[in-house]
Amino acid sequence: MAATPATGPTVLEDHLARLAAALLPLRAAERLLARWGGELADRLAAGGRLLVAGNGGSAAEAQHLTAELVGKLHHDRQPLSAIALHAETSALTAIGNDYGYDEIFARQVRAHGRPDDLLLLLSTSGTSTNLLTAAHAAHHTGLRTWAFTGPTPNPLADLCHDTLAVDSPDSQVVQELHLVAVHVLCEYVEQALPAALAARAPAGDVRAGVEVVLGDPDPEVQAR
């Protein structure tokens, strides 16, 4: 008689159990995400930008974030400046070829980053050398740095000003909860954005630039 196979959790049940175990502790990140959302809204409203980078699945998560900011999460609003450094394939491959793979993000940070900008780095391990090099470049350029990582301590978390760490040994679970954090961060940005824009609005109707006055054979150009 054939032996009855042992029963146990299915692949899906096992995955969901690992996800649930890490999901509840993520509630502790609420205040951090709210603070990040307010700070990011202020910086973007002031003309700053968000630079993001990651490898593999974390690159996809980072690019998802920039899509939500340049596009929209829920309601129509002005586009917000967010750049995924790993999506610049020609620059990425040229830098990797000429300077080495460890420099692919750092050189772009030095090129695009300004003191009012933010750099967000995503890594399940927190040990990727190209992200650590980018964090060092951000510090030298004057950018504030944030990280999404897996369990701490890890080198990337140590290098960044703030870190959201998902306490799970499973990289799939870490990436899935990073996506949750991305959506919550964007929610907080959109909540804080109207007040951030209002604080930056000029008093009165101010016009700047060059105006061409039409109707004259020799159009008059007036600088205002």
C-alpha positions as protocol buffer text, in pm:
chain_id: "A"
residue {
  index: 1
  type: MET
  ca { x: 0 y: 0 z: 0 }
}
residue {
  index: 2
  type: ALA
  ca { x: 136 y: 341 z: -97 }
}
residue {
  index: 3
  type: ALA
  ca { x: 215 y: 574 z: 191 }
}
residue {
  index: 4
  type: THR
  ca { x: -10 y: 876 z: 231 }
}
residue {
  index: 5
  type: PRO
  ca { x: 193 y: 1189 z: 165 }
}
residue {
  index: 6
  type: ALA
  ca { x: 238 y: 1416 z: 466 }
}
residue {
  index: 7
  type: THR
  ca { x: 21 y: 1723 z: 462 }
}
residue {
  index: 8
  type: GLY
  ca { x: 155 y: 2070 z: 534 }
}
residue {
  index: 9
  type: PRO
  ca { x: 122 y: 2430 z: 429 }
}
residue {
  index: 10
  type: THR
  ca { x: 110 y: 2500 z: 58 }
}
residue {
  index: 11
  type: VAL
  ca { x: 360 y: 2730 z: -110 }
}
residue {
  index: 12
  type: LEU
  ca { x: 108 y: 3014 z: -95 }
}
residue {
  index: 13
  type: GLU
  ca { x: 19 y: 2951 z: 269 }
}
residue {
  index: 14
  type: ASP
  ca { x: 387 y: 2944 z: 365 }
}
residue {
  index: 15
  type: HIS
  ca { x: 456 y: 3268 z: 178 }
}
residue {
  index: 16
  type: LEU
  ca { x: 157 y: 3444 z: 333 }
}
residue {
  index: 17
  type: ALA
  ca { x: 266 y: 3330 z: 679 }
}
residue {
  index: 18
  type: ARG
  ca { x: 609 y: 3486 z: 629 }
}
residue {
  index: 19
  type: LEU
  ca { x: 448 y: 3802 z: 492 }
}
residue {
  index: 20
  type: ALA
  ca { x: 210 y: 3827 z: 787 }
}
residue {
  index: 21
  type: ALA
  ca { x: 495 y: 3784 z: 1035 }
}
residue {
  index: 22
  type: ALA
  ca { x: 671 y: 4091 z: 892 }
}
residue {
  index: 23
  type: LEU
  ca { x: 357 y: 4292 z: 821 }
}
residue {
  index: 24
  type: LEU
  ca { x: 251 y: 4370 z: 1178 }
}
residue {
  index: 25
  type: PRO
  ca { x: 591 y: 4512 z: 1282 }
}
residue {
  index: 26
  type: LEU
  ca { x: 571 y: 4745 z: 979 }
}
residue {
  index: 27
  type: ARG
  ca { x: 307 y: 4943 z: 1173 }
}
residue {
  index: 28
  type: ALA
  ca { x: 596 y: 5091 z: 1370 }
}
residue {
  index: 29
  type: ALA
  ca { x: 707 y: 5273 z: 1051 }
}
residue {
  index: 30
  type: GLU
  ca { x: 392 y: 5488 z: 1036 }
}
residue {
  index: 31
  type: ARG
  ca { x: 543 y: 5795 z: 1202 }
}
residue {
  index: 32
  type: LEU
  ca { x: 860 y: 5768 z: 995 }
}
residue {
  index: 33
  type: LEU
  ca { x: 664 y: 5751 z: 667 }
}
residue {
  index: 34
  type: ALA
  ca { x: 447 y: 6046 z: 772 }
}
residue {
  index: 35
  type: ARG
  ca { x: 757 y: 6254 z: 851 }
}
residue {
  index: 36
  type: TRP
  ca { x: 922 y: 6151 z: 524 }
}
residue {
  index: 37
  type: GLY
  ca { x: 608 y: 6240 z: 331 }
}
residue {
  index: 38
  type: GLY
  ca { x: 598 y: 6589 z: 479 }
}
residue {
  index: 39
  type: GLU
  ca { x: 969 y: 6651 z: 423 }
}
residue {
  index: 40
  type: LEU
  ca { x: 956 y: 6519 z: 68 }
}
residue {
  index: 41
  type: ALA
  ca { x: 652 y: 6736 z: -14 }
}
residue {
  index: 42
  type: ASP
  ca { x: 834 y: 7044 z: 121 }
}
residue {
  index: 43
  type: ARG
  ca { x: 1149 y: 6975 z: -79 }
}
residue {
  index: 44
  type: LEU
  ca { x: 964 y: 6896 z: -403 }
}
residue {
  index: 45
  type: ALA
  ca { x: 743 y: 7205 z: -365 }
}
residue {
  index: 46
  type: ALA
  ca { x: 1058 y: 7414 z: -324 }
}
residue {
  index: 47
  type: GLY
  ca { x: 1201 y: 7288 z: -653 }
}
residue {
  index: 48
  type: GLY
  ca { x: 1407 y: 6999 z: -521 }
}
residue {
  index: 49
  type: ARG
  ca { x: 1397 y: 6648 z: -658 }
}
residue {
  index: 50
  type: LEU
  ca { x: 1404 y: 6289 z: -542 }
}
residue {
  index: 51
  type: LEU
  ca { x: 1673 y: 6057 z: -677 }
}
residue {
  index: 52
  type: VAL
  ca { x: 1619 y: 5685 z: -627 }
}
residue {
  index: 53
  type: ALA
  ca { x: 1816 y: 5370 z: -706 }
}
residue {
  index: 54
  type: GLY
  ca { x: 1813 y: 4997 z: -647 }
}
residue {
  index: 55
  type: ASN
  ca { x: 1924 y: 4667 z: -798 }
}
residue {
  index: 56
  type: GLY
  ca { x: 1699 y: 4396 z: -942 }
}
residue {
  index: 57
  type: GLY
  ca { x: 1362 y: 4382 z: -770 }
}
residue {
  index: 58
  type: SER
  ca { x: 1453 y: 4686 z: -563 }
}
residue {
  index: 59
  type: ALA
  ca { x: 1512 y: 4877 z: -887 }
}
residue {
  index: 60
  type: ALA
  ca { x: 1155 y: 4793 z: -987 }
}
residue {
  index: 61
  type: GLU
  ca { x: 1027 y: 4917 z: -649 }
}
residue {
  index: 62
  type: ALA
  ca { x: 1223 y: 5241 z: -684 }
}
residue {
  index: 63
  type: GLN
  ca { x: 1091 y: 5299 z: -1034 }
}
residue {
  index: 64
  type: HIS
  ca { x: 738 y: 5235 z: -909 }
}
residue {
  index: 65
  type: LEU
  ca { x: 789 y: 5520 z: -661 }
}
residue {
  index: 66
  type: THR
  ca { x: 904 y: 5766 z: -926 }
}
residue {
  index: 67
  type: ALA
  ca { x: 607 y: 5673 z: -1145 }
}
residue {
  index: 68
  type: GLU
  ca { x: 365 y: 5757 z: -862 }
}
residue {
  index: 69
  type: LEU
  ca { x: 530 y: 6096 z: -805 }
}
residue {
  index: 70
  type: VAL
  ca { x: 576 y: 6205 z: -1166 }
}
residue {
  index: 71
  type: GLY
  ca { x: 228 y: 6071 z: -1244 }
}
residue {
  index: 72
  type: LYS
  ca { x: -21 y: 6055 z: -959 }
}
residue {
  index: 73
  type: LEU
  ca { x: -134 y: 5819 z: -686 }
}
residue {
  index: 74
  type: HIS
  ca { x: -500 y: 5919 z: -650 }
}
residue {
  index: 75
  type: HIS
  ca { x: -594 y: 6273 z: -750 }
}
residue {
  index: 76
  type: ASP
  ca { x: -476 y: 6496 z: -1030 }
}
residue {
  index: 77
  type: ARG
  ca { x: -197 y: 6733 z: -926 }
}
residue {
  index: 78
  type: GLN
  ca { x: 119 y: 6887 z: -1062 }
}
residue {
  index: 79
  type: PRO
  ca { x: 397 y: 6641 z: -1152 }
}
residue {
  index: 80
  type: LEU
  ca { x: 674 y: 6601 z: -895 }
}
residue {
  index: 81
  type: SER
  ca { x: 1041 y: 6565 z: -986 }
}
residue {
  index: 82
  type: ALA
  ca { x: 1164 y: 6211 z: -919 }
}
residue {
  index: 83
  type: ILE
  ca { x: 1436 y: 6029 z: -1114 }
}
residue {
  index: 84
  type: ALA
  ca { x: 1520 y: 5657 z: -1109 }
}
residue {
  index: 85
  type: LEU
  ca { x: 1895 y: 5647 z: -1169 }
}
residue {
  index: 86
  type: HIS
  ca { x: 1896 y: 5282 z: -1279 }
}
residue {
  index: 87
  type: ALA
  ca { x: 1648 y: 5362 z: -1559 }
}
residue {
  index: 88
  type: GLU
  ca { x: 1903 y: 5577 z: -1744 }
}
residue {
  index: 89
  type: THR
  ca { x: 2039 y: 5282 z: -1937 }
}
residue {
  index: 90
  type: SER
  ca { x: 2286 y: 5461 z: -2166 }
}
residue {
  index: 91
  type: ALA
  ca { x: 2445 y: 5649 z: -1877 }
}
residue {
  index: 92
  type: LEU
  ca { x: 2434 y: 5336 z: -1662 }
}
residue {
  index: 93
  type: THR
  ca { x: 2617 y: 5119 z: -1914 }
}
residue {
  index: 94
  type: ALA
  ca { x: 2865 y: 5393 z: -2009 }
}
residue {
  index: 95
  type: ILE
  ca { x: 2955 y: 5460 z: -1645 }
}
residue {
  index: 96
  type: GLY
  ca { x: 2979 y: 5088 z: -1572 }
}
residue {
  index: 97
  type: ASN
  ca { x: 3204 y: 5037 z: -1871 }
}
residue {
  index: 98
  type: ASP
  ca { x: 3430 y: 5337 z: -1807 }
}
residue {
  index: 99
  type: TYR
  ca { x: 3437 y: 5360 z: -1428 }
}
residue {
  index: 100
  type: GLY
  ca { x: 3316 y: 5024 z: -1298 }
}
residue {
  index: 101
  type: TYR
  ca { x: 2981 y: 4895 z: -1175 }
}
residue {
  index: 102
  type: ASP
  ca { x: 3031 y: 5034 z: -825 }
}
residue {
  index: 103
  type: GLU
  ca { x: 3013 y: 5387 z: -970 }
}
residue {
  index: 104
  type: ILE
  ca { x: 2692 y: 5355 z: -1176 }
}
residue {
  index: 105
  type: PHE
  ca { x: 2477 y: 5545 z: -925 }
}
residue {
  index: 106
  type: ALA
  ca { x: 2737 y: 5757 z: -749 }
}
residue {
  index: 107
  type: ARG
  ca { x: 2845 y: 5937 z: -1066 }
}
residue {
  index: 108
  type: GLN
  ca { x: 2482 y: 6021 z: -1145 }
}
residue {
  index: 109
  type: VAL
  ca { x: 2432 y: 6148 z: -790 }
}
residue {
  index: 110
  type: ARG
  ca { x: 2728 y: 6382 z: -836 }
}
residue {
  index: 111
  type: ALA
  ca { x: 2591 y: 6494 z: -1173 }
}
residue {
  index: 112
  type: HIS
  ca { x: 2226 y: 6554 z: -1078 }
}
residue {
  index: 113
  type: GLY
  ca { x: 2220 y: 6595 z: -702 }
}
residue {
  index: 114
  type: ARG
  ca { x: 2182 y: 6934 z: -534 }
}
residue {
  index: 115
  type: PRO
  ca { x: 2181 y: 7018 z: -163 }
}
residue {
  index: 116
  type: ASP
  ca { x: 1800 y: 7053 z: -161 }
}
residue {
  index: 117
  type: ASP
  ca { x: 1751 y: 6706 z: -314 }
}
residue {
  index: 118
  type: LEU
  ca { x: 1689 y: 6369 z: -150 }
}
residue {
  index: 119
  type: LEU
  ca { x: 1841 y: 6032 z: -236 }
}
residue {
  index: 120
  type: LEU
  ca { x: 1643 y: 5717 z: -153 }
}
residue {
  index: 121
  type: LEU
  ca { x: 1826 y: 5385 z: -188 }
}
residue {
  index: 122
  type: LEU
  ca { x: 1646 y: 5049 z: -181 }
}
residue {
  index: 123
  type: SER
  ca { x: 1820 y: 4722 z: -92 }
}
residue {
  index: 124
  type: THR
  ca { x: 1700 y: 4401 z: 71 }
}
residue {
  index: 125
  type: SER
  ca { x: 2049 y: 4323 z: 202 }
}
residue {
  index: 126
  type: GLY
  ca { x: 2180 y: 4672 z: 265 }
}
residue {
  index: 127
  type: THR
  ca { x: 2521 y: 4560 z: 139 }
}
residue {
  index: 128
  type: SER
  ca { x: 2523 y: 4644 z: -234 }
}
residue {
  index: 129
  type: THR
  ca { x: 2848 y: 4827 z: -305 }
}
residue {
  index: 130
  type: ASN
  ca { x: 2705 y: 5049 z: -578 }
}
residue {
  index: 131
  type: LEU
  ca { x: 2441 y: 5178 z: -335 }
}
residue {
  index: 132
  type: LEU
  ca { x: 2695 y: 5233 z: -58 }
}
residue {
  index: 133
  type: THR
  ca { x: 2911 y: 5429 z: -302 }
}
residue {
  index: 134
  type: ALA
  ca { x: 2607 y: 5635 z: -401 }
}
residue {
  index: 135
  type: ALA
  ca { x: 2536 y: 5714 z: -35 }
}
residue {
  index: 136
  type: HIS
  ca { x: 2893 y: 5838 z: 11 }
}
residue {
  index: 137
  type: ALA
  ca { x: 2859 y: 6054 z: -302 }
}
residue {
  index: 138
  type: ALA
  ca { x: 2533 y: 6199 z: -168 }
}
residue {
  index: 139
  type: HIS
  ca { x: 2699 y: 6298 z: 158 }
}
residue {
  index: 140
  type: HIS
  ca { x: 2980 y: 6472 z: -29 }
}
residue {
  index: 141
  type: THR
  ca { x: 2725 y: 6651 z: -251 }
}
residue {
  index: 142
  type: GLY
  ca { x: 2510 y: 6761 z: 41 }
}
residue {
  index: 143
  type: LEU
  ca { x: 2201 y: 6546 z: -22 }
}
residue {
  index: 144
  type: ARG
  ca { x: 1990 y: 6397 z: 254 }
}
residue {
  index: 145
  type: THR
  ca { x: 1982 y: 6016 z: 225 }
}
residue {
  index: 146
  type: TRP
  ca { x: 1710 y: 5765 z: 310 }
}
residue {
  index: 147
  type: ALA
  ca { x: 1707 y: 5387 z: 272 }
}
residue {
  index: 148
  type: PHE
  ca { x: 1457 y: 5104 z: 246 }
}
residue {
  index: 149
  type: THR
  ca { x: 1635 y: 4786 z: 359 }
}
residue {
  index: 150
  type: GLY
  ca { x: 1584 y: 4445 z: 508 }
}
residue {
  index: 151
  type: PRO
  ca { x: 1684 y: 4366 z: 866 }
}
residue {
  index: 152
  type: THR
  ca { x: 1927 y: 4595 z: 1044 }
}
residue {
  index: 153
  type: PRO
  ca { x: 2206 y: 4644 z: 1124 }
}
residue {
  index: 154
  type: ASN
  ca { x: 2343 y: 4669 z: 773 }
}
residue {
  index: 155
  type: PRO
  ca { x: 2600 y: 4900 z: 608 }
}
residue {
  index: 156
  type: LEU
  ca { x: 2349 y: 5100 z: 401 }
}
residue {
  index: 157
  type: ALA
  ca { x: 2133 y: 5181 z: 702 }
}
residue {
  index: 158
  type: ASP
  ca { x: 2445 y: 5294 z: 886 }
}
residue {
  index: 159
  type: LEU
  ca { x: 2532 y: 5536 z: 603 }
}
residue {
  index: 160
  type: CYS
  ca { x: 2189 y: 5695 z: 559 }
}
residue {
  index: 161
  type: HIS
  ca { x: 2022 y: 5964 z: 768 }
}
residue {
  index: 162
  type: ASP
  ca { x: 1700 y: 5759 z: 804 }
}
residue {
  index: 163
  type: THR
  ca { x: 1610 y: 5397 z: 729 }
}
residue {
  index: 164
  type: LEU
  ca { x: 1289 y: 5200 z: 697 }
}
residue {
  index: 165
  type: ALA
  ca { x: 1392 y: 4842 z: 772 }
}
residue {
  index: 166
  type: VAL
  ca { x: 1166 y: 4541 z: 711 }
}
residue {
  index: 167
  type: ASP
  ca { x: 1251 y: 4274 z: 966 }
}
residue {
  index: 168
  type: SER
  ca { x: 1233 y: 3961 z: 752 }
}
residue {
  index: 169
  type: PRO
  ca { x: 1505 y: 3724 z: 630 }
}
residue {
  index: 170
  type: ASP
  ca { x: 1309 y: 3665 z: 309 }
}
residue {
  index: 171
  type: SER
  ca { x: 1404 y: 3909 z: 31 }
}
residue {
  index: 172
  type: GLN
  ca { x: 1069 y: 3855 z: -143 }
}
residue {
  index: 173
  type: VAL
  ca { x: 880 y: 3961 z: 169 }
}
residue {
  index: 174
  type: VAL
  ca { x: 1110 y: 4260 z: 214 }
}
residue {
  index: 175
  type: GLN
  ca { x: 1043 y: 4379 z: -141 }
}
residue {
  index: 176
  type: GLU
  ca { x: 668 y: 4328 z: -107 }
}
residue {
  index: 177
  type: LEU
  ca { x: 656 y: 4536 z: 209 }
}
residue {
  index: 178
  type: HIS
  ca { x: 878 y: 4799 z: 50 }
}
residue {
  index: 179
  type: LEU
  ca { x: 601 y: 4839 z: -207 }
}
residue {
  index: 180
  type: VAL
  ca { x: 349 y: 4891 z: 75 }
}
residue {
  index: 181
  type: ALA
  ca { x: 582 y: 5155 z: 219 }
}
residue {
  index: 182
  type: VAL
  ca { x: 615 y: 5321 z: -124 }
}
residue {
  index: 183
  type: HIS
  ca { x: 238 y: 5361 z: -150 }
}
residue {
  index: 184
  type: VAL
  ca { x: 202 y: 5490 z: 205 }
}
residue {
  index: 185
  type: LEU
  ca { x: 486 y: 5738 z: 150 }
}
residue {
  index: 186
  type: CYS
  ca { x: 315 y: 5868 z: -164 }
}
residue {
  index: 187
  type: GLU
  ca { x: -12 y: 5902 z: 29 }
}
residue {
  index: 188
  type: TYR
  ca { x: 162 y: 6122 z: 285 }
}
residue {
  index: 189
  type: VAL
  ca { x: 331 y: 6328 z: 13 }
}
residue {
  index: 190
  type: GLU
  ca { x: -2 y: 6400 z: -152 }
}
residue {
  index: 191
  type: GLN
  ca { x: -159 y: 6490 z: 182 }
}
residue {
  index: 192
  type: ALA
  ca { x: 120 y: 6734 z: 266 }
}
residue {
  index: 193
  type: LEU
  ca { x: 165 y: 6881 z: -82 }
}
residue {
  index: 194
  type: PRO
  ca { x: -116 y: 7146 z: -82 }
}
residue {
  index: 195
  type: ALA
  ca { x: 19 y: 7310 z: 234 }
}
residue {
  index: 196
  type: ALA
  ca { x: 377 y: 7287 z: 103 }
}
residue {
  index: 197
  type: LEU
  ca { x: 279 y: 7455 z: -225 }
}
residue {
  index: 198
  type: ALA
  ca { x: 75 y: 7723 z: -46 }
}
residue {
  index: 199
  type: ALA
  ca { x: 375 y: 7811 z: 169 }
}
residue {
  index: 200
  type: ARG
  ca { x: 579 y: 7866 z: -148 }
}
residue {
  index: 201
  type: ALA
  ca { x: 316 y: 8065 z: -343 }
}
residue {
  index: 202
  type: PRO
  ca { x: 420 y: 8426 z: -419 }
}
residue {
  index: 203
  type: ALA
  ca { x: 219 y: 8711 z: -270 }
}
residue {
  index: 204
  type: GLY
  ca { x: 17 y: 8880 z: -544 }
}
residue {
  index: 205
  type: ASP
  ca { x: 33 y: 8833 z: -920 }
}
residue {
  index: 206
  type: VAL
  ca { x: 403 y: 8827 z: -1002 }
}
residue {
  index: 207
  type: ARG
  ca { x: 513 y: 8789 z: -1364 }
}
residue {
  index: 208
  type: ALA
  ca { x: 863 y: 8710 z: -1470 }
}
residue {
  index: 209
  type: GLY
  ca { x: 1046 y: 8652 z: -1795 }
}
residue {
  index: 210
  type: VAL
  ca { x: 1023 y: 8813 z: -2138 }
}
residue {
  index: 211
  type: GLU
  ca { x: 695 y: 8933 z: -2292 }
}
residue {
  index: 212
  type: VAL
  ca { x: 651 y: 8988 z: -2665 }
}
residue {
  index: 213
  type: VAL
  ca { x: 394 y: 9263 z: -2737 }
}
residue {
  index: 214
  type: LEU
  ca { x: 214 y: 9171 z: -3061 }
}
residue {
  index: 215
  type: GLY
  ca { x: 44 y: 9401 z: -3310 }
}
residue {
  index: 216
  type: ASP
  ca { x: 345 y: 9622 z: -3387 }
}
residue {
  index: 217
  type: PRO
  ca { x: 545 y: 9568 z: -3708 }
}
residue {
  index: 218
  type: ASP
  ca { x: 854 y: 9564 z: -3490 }
}
residue {
  index: 219
  type: PRO
  ca { x: 747 y: 9364 z: -3184 }
}
residue {
  index: 220
  type: GLU
  ca { x: 863 y: 9525 z: -2865 }
}
residue {
  index: 221
  type: VAL
  ca { x: 1037 y: 9295 z: -2626 }
}
residue {
  index: 222
  type: GLN
  ca { x: 998 y: 9406 z: -2268 }
}
residue {
  index: 223
  type: ALA
  ca { x: 1186 y: 9247 z: -1983 }
}
residue {
  index: 224
  type: ARG
  ca { x: 976 y: 9246 z: -1671 }
}
